[in-house]
Amino acid sequence: MPSHSSATEHIQDLGAYVSASPSSFHAVHEAARRLDEAGFTGLDELQPWESSAGSFYMVRDGALIAWVVPEVAGPTTGFNIMGAHTDSPSFKLKPKPTIGSHGWLQAGVEVYGGPLLNSWMDRELQLAGRLVMMDGSQHLTATGPMLRFPQLAIHLDRSVNDGLALDKQRHMNPVWGLGNPADADLLGVLAEHVSGGAAANAAVGAAANAAVDTAVDPARIGGYDVVIADTQAPAVFGAKGEFFASGRLDNLSATHAGLVALIAHSSRTVAGPAGTPIAVLAAFDHEEIGSASRSGACGPILEDVLVRISDGLGASAGQRRQAFAASFCVSADAGHAVHPNYSERHDPANHPVLNGGPLLKINANQRYATDATGAALWARLCAQAEVPYQEFVSNNVMPCGSTIGPLTATRLGIRTVDVGVPLLSMHSARELCGVEDPYRLAQVTELFFRTRA
């Protein structure tokens, strides 16, 4: 069992990671910064890669793949992969984003994924993401508290407590100032809030990216990927400090756990016994909207990296397939804890609770990729790590969502098991987990990284 002090340190660090990561681009930039500090080498996709033992990472847009190659690795060495994702349900800035009426300045946004709309009302929000200039350079931007979705007063809708109905087009355009939209420029505001360091891809030395220590001309912005994020700081609370509330726990809780585990794994000597796997963290983007992108789990990013690692180890096509057959993927994404006010929505026999341990997620229709082999591996790892775990399965009348697990298993034929941290309020602007569970997930993941599956 983890000590409370260790779990507390982990949850505080998770809060710091979330605060530094209001968008997927910020999440990979912060991950790259931490990996640099831990001695990892950033690699550029446009350049040849090192084939020696060591610790490496690469960034593609809002996704990051990091890995540790042991000295004993050869052409048929398997990969132990922890998969997660960097995006969360939110709102994405539209083209011609400066709108408004009746003296209000508003932002034109499109719903991204499946957010709980009502949870975003009456909060201080920010815009965050990347700006891509005409010359191809990229800049991170984050405005800090600037926007709000204002709710209609009860005096103007006396029936609101009988059922709130929000129209995604009419009601979900946040206010950000006062004035005439013709005289305002939201992109100009974003340009004023570029970060003081390098953009995410610049962290790996891509020639097309530049540091952002000079002023950004909004007239030179050629494109942007900007989302809305909550600005309220993560917090520990509860009668005994047992709860943790934060935005983006789905799925930065798993991305952070994998990052912490991989850095801890890399701090051990890269020498190991024969059969030591190549440890990989795959933090994809766009999971909340189907993963069908060049940086998503449906795309080629993970296969591209695994093939290049195998090529560097001298693998033939047949040996690469042997390596894939020896590999295992732990797909880590948030899952549902039992809700005390809606217990009938859960399976009657399986009621996961906060601080009861990470979830083993199971679905007969393979919406999760867990099978008996994966369940046995997870049970064995948790027993070795002395970490409890809980099983999650949906109520038959409440079909579950899916994860990157089935996508990875389908694309690469790699054995996969689905796990995650239990949450309440999933897809809310501010989600809830237990203080102990993210740390336990990191513990089991670190053990997984060095265990031959």
Order of alpha helices (4+ residues) and beta strands (2+ residues): alpha-alpha-beta-beta-beta-beta-beta-beta-beta-beta-beta-alpha-beta-beta-beta-alpha-beta-alpha-alpha-beta-beta-beta-alpha-beta-alpha-beta-beta-beta-alpha
